[in-house]
Amino acid sequence: MRKAFKVFAAILLAIIVLVVAGILLAKSGVDNPVSDAAEKATIEAANAALDASGIKGQIDSALRSNVDAISRQTGLPPAVVEQMVEDLDVQSWTVAALPDGAVVTDTTAVTYSGHTVQVTSYDDPGYITLGTEAGEFTLAVPSNAQGYISYLEYL
């Protein structure tokens, strides 16, 4: 029994050392399995919170109820704006890690209901980063929505 306890303690200590080393390496900018797992867990938690908040449904509803206003602002016919809103498919957007080497192509301030968000786009149209008072997060943009990113400032 005592030997089993010592083996268990040694394994537990080794795991703790690996986790601490992984965290220190991650803070130093060195990729490792521990930092990768922590990033994946953070992204999964952010996606769960985003889904639970209902904000994607609110955004979708706001877009759909403002088709005429968006049409006037952009000069596009309402039918085109409706198709844009459909193609944006806000419900399918997810929090994601920005790929290494992504190059910023544009940052635009978008204000809605008194809140300003900095929208940063990249040379890879599959990602945007939103900067808010609460912090920054990157979203994976579905392929059918990528062509409409430049219109976000009108929404």
N, C-alpha and C positions, 0 to 999 in steps of 0.2 A: 504494500500500500504506500509506504513511504517513498519507494523508488518511483512508483507511478506519479506521485505528487511532484517529485523533483523533475521528472521528464516533462510533466505538464507545465510546471513553472518555467523551465528552460525554454519550452516552445513559446509560451506566452511572452517571455522576455524578448525572444528573438523577433516575434511579431511586432512588439512595441518598438524595438530598435529600428526595424524596417520601416514602420509607419512614420516615426519621427525623422528618420533619414530622408524618406520620400518627401515629407513636408518641407524640410530644410532645403532639399534639392529644388523643389518646386519654387520656393521663395527666391532661390538663386537663379531661377530661369532655366533650370535643367529639367527636361521632360523625363518622366519616369512613370512606372505603372501606378504608383500611389497618387501622384498628381493627376494622372489621367482618370483614375477612378473617382477622385474627389470632384474633378470638373464634370464628369458624367453625372454624378449624383446631384451636383448643384444645378445642372441644366434640367435634369428630370424633375427636381423640386420646383424650379422656376416654371416649367411647363404645367405642372400640376396646379400651381398657384394661379397661373394665367387662366387656365381652363376653369378653375373653381371661382375665379373673380367674376366671370361673366362679361368681362370687358370686350372680348371679341364679338360677342352678340350685340353689345351696345354700340360698338363701332359700326358693325354691319347695319344695324337698324338706323343709325344716324346717317350713314351714307345713302341708304335707300330712301329715307324720308327727305333728303336734301338734294335729290337728283336735279330738280329744276334750278336750285341755287347754284349747284356745281356747273350745270349747263350754261347758265348766264356768265359765271365767272370764267369759264374756259372757252366759251364760244362754241362748244361742241353741242350737237343736237342731243336732246334728252335720251333718245334711243341708244346713242353711242355711250353716254354716261352710264345708263343702266347696264349695258354690256360690260363696261369697265368695272363697275361695282361687282357684277357677277364674276368676272374673270379675276378680280382681286382675291376672291375666295378667302376672306379674312379668317374664317374659321379654321383654315388649314395651316396658318402661319404658326411657327414654333420658335421657341428660344433655341439658339444654337451657338456653338463656338465659332468665332470668326477664323477662317483658315489662315494659317501662317502665310505671310507674303501678300495679303490683300492690300491693295493700294487705294487710298481714298480718292474719289473722283469729284465728290461734291458734298457740301454740308449746307442744309437749308433749315431755317427756323420756321416751324409751323405752329400757329397759335389757334387754339380751339377752346372756347368757353373759359377764357382767361388763363389757360395753361399753355406754356410754350415748350415745344419739344424740338430738339435738334435732330434732324434726320440726316444721317451720313450714309452715302452710297459708295460703292467700291467698284473697281474694275471687274470684279466677279459679281454679276447682277443677281446672284442667288442669295445675297446677304445685304441687310441694312442694319445700322446701329441707331438706336433711339436713345437720346440723352435727355433725362428729365431731372427734376429736383431730387428725385429719389436715387438717381444713379444712371448708369448706362447698361443697356442690354442689347444683344444682337439677335436678330430674327432671321430665320431661313425663309426666303421668299420663293413661293412655288413658281414653277416655270411659266404658268399661264398669267401670273401677275407681274412678272419682271418688266414687261414693256410699259407698265403704268407707273413705275416708281417716280418718274419725273413729274407726274401730275399730283403727287401727294401734297405739294404746297397749296394746291387749289381746294383740297378737301377740307 
